[in-house]
Amino acid sequence: MQKEVKRKARSRWRKAVMKNWQLYVLLSPVILYFLVFHYFPLYGLQIAFKDFIASKGILGSPWVGFKHFERFFDSYYFWRLIKNTIGIGVFTLVVSFPVPIILALLLNEVKSLKYKKFVQTVIYAPHFLSTVVVVGMLLLFLKTDGMINQIIKLFGGTPIDFISEPSWFKSLYVFSDVWQTMGWSSIIYIAALAAVDPAQHEAAMIDGASRLQRIFHINIPAIMPTIVILFILNAGSVMAVGFEKVYLMQNDLNMSTSDVISTFVYRSGILEAQYSFSAAVGLFNSLINFIMLIMVNQIAKKVNETSLW
């Protein structure tokens, strides 16, 4: 009986694939990408529980259990890395997440199509700048004799060493990220707002609702499921602070606030060749992100009845 059920299921699956084979062909590069760069590398995670020796390979290296995890938990840098990584991640989430929503709501109210397209072009442009260029602009504008300090001096102030001062690192990282990503991130909200039925606004206007009331009672509820889904995804990557930008902005003077797990993994794994230790640290970071994703998803499911699964 079970064999017959399995045979029928395989037959239905085969017919579905043959019927929509063009869609599966289009989907195959994406599937291949995730398999090659995300799933196959999971095989190498076992070195986090081994003393990896290159000459013996992954299978030949001896198992050591949680030795590398314990070493990381007991290390001098542990709490500094956790504090900096969570601090930057939460700061980025709190500041950068609402901005695209507000921007999309404002753009949706613009009636002039030409002006709207011009504003969209201007705010989308920074997204296409590489991280190296953005950090280069920061270094150029914020150095001690840069444009910002020249303006400060013009008004009688004292120049600030923004790049080397540890207290400025998080703010520079987050607000430059907001500037670079807010336009591009607003696209999905603009698309969601385009699906709002104009009849709802017309009915609200007849009832005397102001523009602000229509935004709060029609537009925001309409895009709320999108907001919740994107918030879950962003909350699940709080610990995944980007390596490139942090590394480029990092120097010996601001290390106390700029050193995060990703830069520590780079130093340990690439520069010091401690492959097993760095794999353990990276795995710990990924597990924290996974746990946060599950937690936020469950909370959203109970509060808003919208979730990833």
Backbone torsions as a table, in degrees:
resi	resn	phi	psi	omega
1	MET	NA	-46.1	179.9
2	GLN	-64.6	-38.4	178.8
3	LYS	-63.8	-38.0	179.7
4	GLU	-66.4	-41.8	178.2
5	VAL	-63.1	-44.3	179.0
6	LYS	-64.0	-39.4	-179.8
7	ARG	-63.8	-41.7	179.2
8	LYS	-67.5	-38.1	178.9
9	ALA	-64.2	-43.5	177.7
10	ARG	-63.5	-37.6	179.3
11	SER	-65.6	-43.4	178.4
12	ARG	-64.3	-40.8	179.6
13	TRP	-64.5	-41.7	-179.9
14	ARG	-63.5	-41.6	178.9
15	LYS	-65.7	-39.9	179.5
16	ALA	-64.4	-40.6	179.1
17	VAL	-65.4	-44.9	-179.2
18	MET	-65.6	-33.9	-179.5
19	LYS	-70.2	-36.7	-176.2
20	ASN	-117.8	37.8	-174.0
21	TRP	-62.8	-29.1	179.1
22	GLN	-64.0	-39.4	179.0
23	LEU	-66.1	-38.9	179.3
24	TYR	-68.1	-33.7	176.4
25	VAL	-65.5	-42.7	178.0
26	LEU	-64.3	-34.7	-177.7
27	LEU	-78.7	-22.9	-173.0
28	SER	-59.0	-40.1	178.1
29	PRO	-60.3	-38.3	179.1
30	VAL	-66.4	-45.0	178.2
31	ILE	-61.0	-43.8	180.0
32	LEU	-62.3	-40.6	178.6
33	TYR	-59.6	-48.8	-178.3
34	PHE	-67.0	-35.7	178.0
35	LEU	-65.3	-46.6	-174.7
36	VAL	-73.2	-42.7	-172.1
37	PHE	-101.6	-10.5	-177.2
38	HIS	-124.1	-36.4	-175.3
39	TYR	-97.3	-46.7	178.9
40	PHE	-59.9	-38.9	178.4
41	PRO	-63.3	-16.4	178.7
42	LEU	-60.7	-23.8	177.0
43	TYR	-58.0	-35.2	-177.7
44	GLY	-78.1	-5.4	-179.9
45	LEU	-64.3	-19.8	-178.3
46	GLN	-64.2	-18.9	179.2
47	ILE	-67.9	-16.4	175.4
48	ALA	-65.8	-20.6	-179.7
49	PHE	-109.2	13.5	179.9
50	LYS	-130.7	163.7	166.5
51	ASP	-93.5	92.2	-172.6
52	PHE	-67.1	126.6	175.8
53	ILE	-121.1	118.1	-172.7
54	ALA	-57.6	-38.2	-177.5
55	SER	-68.6	-25.5	-179.7
56	LYS	-94.3	-16.0	-179.4
57	GLY	78.8	179.4	-177.5
58	ILE	-67.2	-45.9	-177.0
59	LEU	-69.7	-33.2	-176.9
60	GLY	-83.8	-12.7	-179.3
61	SER	-73.4	144.3	-176.6
62	PRO	-74.9	144.9	176.6
63	TRP	-75.6	140.2	178.0
64	VAL	-130.0	5.9	178.3
65	GLY	67.8	-129.8	-175.3
66	PHE	-97.6	24.4	-177.8
67	LYS	-55.9	-47.4	-175.9
68	HIS	-72.0	-32.5	176.1
69	PHE	-66.4	-44.2	179.1
70	GLU	-63.1	-39.1	177.8
71	ARG	-62.3	-40.5	179.2
72	PHE	-68.1	-43.5	-179.7
73	PHE	-63.3	-31.5	-178.4
74	ASP	-90.6	-4.0	-174.5
75	SER	-74.1	159.1	179.5
76	TYR	-63.9	-31.9	-173.2
77	TYR	-86.8	-7.6	-171.2
78	PHE	-54.7	-58.0	-175.2
79	TRP	-67.9	-32.8	177.5
80	ARG	-65.1	-42.3	179.5
81	LEU	-66.0	-43.8	179.6
82	ILE	-63.5	-46.4	-178.5
83	LYS	-62.2	-46.2	-178.4
84	ASN	-67.7	-43.2	-177.9
85	THR	-65.1	-48.4	179.1
86	ILE	-66.4	-39.9	-179.5
87	GLY	-59.7	-49.3	179.5
88	ILE	-66.9	-41.7	-178.8
89	GLY	-63.4	-46.8	-179.3
90	VAL	-68.8	-42.0	177.5
91	PHE	-58.6	-44.1	178.3
92	THR	-63.0	-43.7	-179.5
93	LEU	-63.4	-45.7	-176.8
94	VAL	-66.1	-39.7	-175.5
95	VAL	-86.5	-47.3	-171.2
96	SER	-83.1	-22.6	-177.2
97	PHE	-69.7	-45.0	-178.2
98	PRO	-72.7	-26.1	-172.8
99	VAL	-59.7	-49.4	178.7
100	PRO	-60.6	-32.4	178.6
101	ILE	-65.8	-48.3	178.6
102	ILE	-61.7	-42.9	-179.6
103	LEU	-61.9	-43.1	179.3
104	ALA	-64.8	-40.7	178.7
105	LEU	-63.9	-38.7	179.1
106	LEU	-68.9	-45.0	-179.9
107	LEU	-64.2	-32.0	-180.0
108	ASN	-66.3	-22.8	-179.6
109	GLU	-88.9	-8.9	179.8
110	VAL	-74.3	126.1	-176.6
111	LYS	-91.5	-30.1	179.9
112	SER	-74.9	115.1	-176.7
113	LEU	-65.8	-39.8	-179.4
114	LYS	-64.8	-44.9	179.7
115	TYR	-65.5	-39.0	179.5
116	LYS	-62.9	-45.3	179.0
117	LYS	-64.6	-38.4	178.8
118	PHE	-63.1	-46.5	179.5
119	VAL	-63.1	-42.2	179.4
120	GLN	-62.6	-40.6	178.5
121	THR	-62.7	-41.9	-178.2
122	VAL	-66.8	-44.6	-175.6
123	ILE	-79.8	-20.6	176.4
124	TYR	-79.1	-28.2	-172.4
125	ALA	-54.5	-44.5	-178.2
126	PRO	-58.7	-25.8	179.9
127	HIS	-59.6	-30.2	-175.5
128	PHE	-88.0	1.0	174.1
129	LEU	-83.0	138.6	178.1
130	SER	-72.1	159.9	178.5
131	THR	-59.8	-36.5	179.7
132	VAL	-62.1	-41.8	-179.9
133	VAL	-66.6	-43.1	-179.6
134	VAL	-62.1	-45.9	178.9
135	VAL	-66.1	-37.5	176.2
136	GLY	-60.4	-39.6	176.8
137	MET	-64.9	-41.9	177.9
138	LEU	-59.9	-47.8	-179.6
139	LEU	-62.5	-37.4	-177.9
140	LEU	-71.1	-44.7	-176.4
141	PHE	-77.7	-30.7	-171.2
142	LEU	-104.2	3.4	177.0
143	LYS	-66.6	166.0	-171.9
144	THR	-59.1	-28.6	176.8
145	ASP	-111.7	22.4	-179.6
146	GLY	-80.4	-178.2	-174.3
147	MET	-62.3	-43.1	-177.8
148	ILE	-63.5	-44.0	179.4
149	ASN	-70.4	-28.9	175.1
150	GLN	-65.3	-39.1	177.0
151	ILE	-66.9	-40.6	177.9
152	ILE	-61.3	-43.8	178.8
153	LYS	-65.6	-34.7	-179.9
154	LEU	-61.3	-33.7	179.9
155	PHE	-94.7	15.0	175.0
156	GLY	85.3	11.2	-179.8
157	GLY	-88.2	175.0	178.9
158	THR	-99.6	131.3	179.5
159	PRO	-56.8	143.9	-178.9
160	ILE	-113.5	134.4	177.2
161	ASP	-87.0	79.2	-173.8
162	PHE	-58.8	-42.3	-172.3
163	ILE	-70.4	-36.3	-175.9
164	SER	-94.1	-15.8	-178.1
165	GLU	-78.7	116.9	-176.7
166	PRO	-57.2	-35.4	-175.7
167	SER	-67.8	-18.0	-178.3
168	TRP	-92.3	-12.6	-170.6
169	PHE	-59.9	-52.5	-176.2
170	LYS	-60.0	-43.0	-179.2
171	SER	-64.3	-43.8	178.9
172	LEU	-62.8	-43.3	-179.5
173	TYR	-62.0	-49.5	-173.4
174	VAL	-70.4	-48.5	-174.2
175	PHE	-72.5	-29.9	173.2
176	SER	-69.8	-33.4	176.4
177	ASP	-67.3	-39.5	177.3
178	VAL	-61.8	-46.1	180.0
179	TRP	-59.8	-39.8	-175.3
180	GLN	-77.0	-32.7	-169.5
181	THR	-110.1	-12.1	-171.9
182	MET	-62.7	-39.8	-178.7
183	GLY	-65.9	-48.0	-178.8
184	TRP	-66.1	-38.6	-179.1
185	SER	-69.0	-21.3	-178.6
186	SER	-78.9	-12.1	-175.3
187	ILE	-59.2	-44.9	-176.2
188	ILE	-66.2	-32.6	177.3
189	TYR	-73.0	-37.5	176.7
190	ILE	-63.1	-40.4	177.4
191	ALA	-63.5	-40.0	178.8
192	ALA	-66.8	-37.1	179.1
193	LEU	-69.2	-29.0	179.1
194	ALA	-65.8	-20.6	-178.9
195	ALA	-86.9	-4.0	179.4
196	VAL	-70.3	131.9	-178.2
197	ASP	-67.9	119.6	178.6
198	PRO	-58.6	-24.3	-179.6
199	ALA	-62.5	-31.3	177.8
200	GLN	-63.9	-42.7	178.7
201	HIS	-67.3	-39.9	179.3
202	GLU	-62.5	-42.6	178.7
203	ALA	-65.3	-39.8	179.8
204	ALA	-66.6	-38.8	178.5
205	MET	-65.6	-38.3	176.8
206	ILE	-62.7	-35.9	179.2
207	ASP	-79.2	-0.6	176.2
208	GLY	90.8	15.7	-179.8
209	ALA	-72.9	136.2	177.6
210	SER	-77.2	172.0	179.5
211	ARG	-62.5	-40.1	180.0
212	LEU	-65.8	-39.7	178.4
213	GLN	-65.1	-37.1	178.7
214	ARG	-68.5	-34.6	176.9
215	ILE	-64.4	-45.9	-175.9
216	PHE	-74.5	-31.4	-173.0
217	HIS	-105.8	-10.1	178.3
218	ILE	-121.8	-56.6	-174.0
219	ASN	-67.5	-50.3	-176.8
220	ILE	-63.9	-46.8	175.6
221	PRO	-59.6	-31.8	-179.0
222	ALA	-67.8	-35.2	-178.6
223	ILE	-99.3	4.2	-177.5
224	MET	-58.8	-42.9	177.3
225	PRO	-59.0	-39.2	177.2
226	THR	-64.7	-41.9	179.0
227	ILE	-60.8	-45.4	-177.7
228	VAL	-63.5	-45.4	-179.0
229	ILE	-62.0	-45.8	-179.1
230	LEU	-68.9	-32.3	176.7
231	PHE	-66.1	-41.0	177.5
232	ILE	-59.7	-46.8	-179.2
233	LEU	-63.9	-40.0	179.1
234	ASN	-70.5	-39.4	179.1
235	ALA	-65.9	-30.7	178.9
236	GLY	-75.2	-4.8	177.7
237	SER	-123.4	26.2	-179.9
238	VAL	-60.3	-38.6	-178.1
239	MET	-83.3	-7.4	-177.8
240	ALA	-90.4	60.0	179.0
241	VAL	-68.7	128.8	-174.9
242	GLY	-56.6	130.8	-177.9
243	PHE	-71.0	-45.7	-169.8
244	GLU	-58.3	-50.9	-175.7
245	LYS	-67.4	-42.7	178.2
246	VAL	-61.4	-44.9	-177.8
247	TYR	-63.5	-39.9	-179.7
248	LEU	-70.9	-31.0	179.9
249	MET	-87.2	-10.5	-173.4
250	GLN	-80.1	142.1	171.4
251	ASN	-148.1	175.0	-174.8
252	ASP	-62.7	-27.6	-175.4
253	LEU	-81.8	-30.4	-179.4
254	ASN	-103.7	13.6	-175.8
255	MET	-58.5	-30.0	-176.9
256	SER	-64.4	-26.2	179.1
257	THR	-114.2	-11.6	-176.4
258	SER	-102.1	-13.2	-177.8
259	ASP	-76.0	116.3	-179.3
260	VAL	-121.4	175.8	-175.2
261	ILE	-60.5	-41.1	-177.4
262	SER	-64.2	-39.3	178.4
263	THR	-72.4	-33.4	177.3
264	PHE	-66.3	-40.5	177.0
265	VAL	-62.6	-40.3	179.0
266	TYR	-62.5	-46.4	-179.3
267	ARG	-64.4	-43.1	-176.8
268	SER	-71.9	-43.8	-174.0
269	GLY	-83.6	-45.9	-175.1
270	ILE	-87.7	-49.4	-175.2
271	LEU	-78.6	-37.2	-176.0
272	GLU	-104.9	-1.7	177.0
273	ALA	57.4	32.0	175.7
274	GLN	-94.7	74.0	-169.8
275	TYR	-64.1	-44.3	-178.7
276	SER	-66.7	-42.9	-179.6
277	PHE	-64.4	-45.8	-179.0
278	SER	-66.9	-34.3	176.8
279	ALA	-65.0	-38.3	178.3
280	ALA	-65.4	-42.4	179.0
281	VAL	-64.7	-45.0	178.4
282	GLY	-63.0	-38.9	178.5
283	LEU	-66.1	-41.0	176.4
284	PHE	-58.8	-44.1	179.4
285	ASN	-61.9	-43.3	-179.7
286	SER	-66.3	-37.6	178.9
287	LEU	-65.0	-39.7	177.7
288	ILE	-62.6	-44.3	177.2
289	ASN	-60.2	-42.4	-179.7
290	PHE	-63.5	-43.2	179.3
291	ILE	-63.5	-42.5	179.6
292	MET	-65.3	-38.0	177.5
293	LEU	-61.5	-45.5	179.1
294	ILE	-62.2	-45.0	-177.5
295	MET	-63.8	-49.3	-178.5
296	VAL	-64.6	-37.5	178.7
297	ASN	-63.3	-42.9	179.9
298	GLN	-66.9	-39.7	178.3
299	ILE	-64.0	-45.0	179.6
300	ALA	-62.8	-36.2	-179.4
301	LYS	-65.3	-37.6	-179.2
302	LYS	-78.5	-38.5	-174.4
303	VAL	-81.6	-47.5	-171.9
304	ASN	-111.1	-7.7	-177.1
305	GLU	60.4	25.4	175.2
306	THR	-126.6	129.3	-177.7
307	SER	-156.2	172.0	178.4
308	LEU	-73.0	-32.5	178.9
309	TRP	-150.1	NA	NA
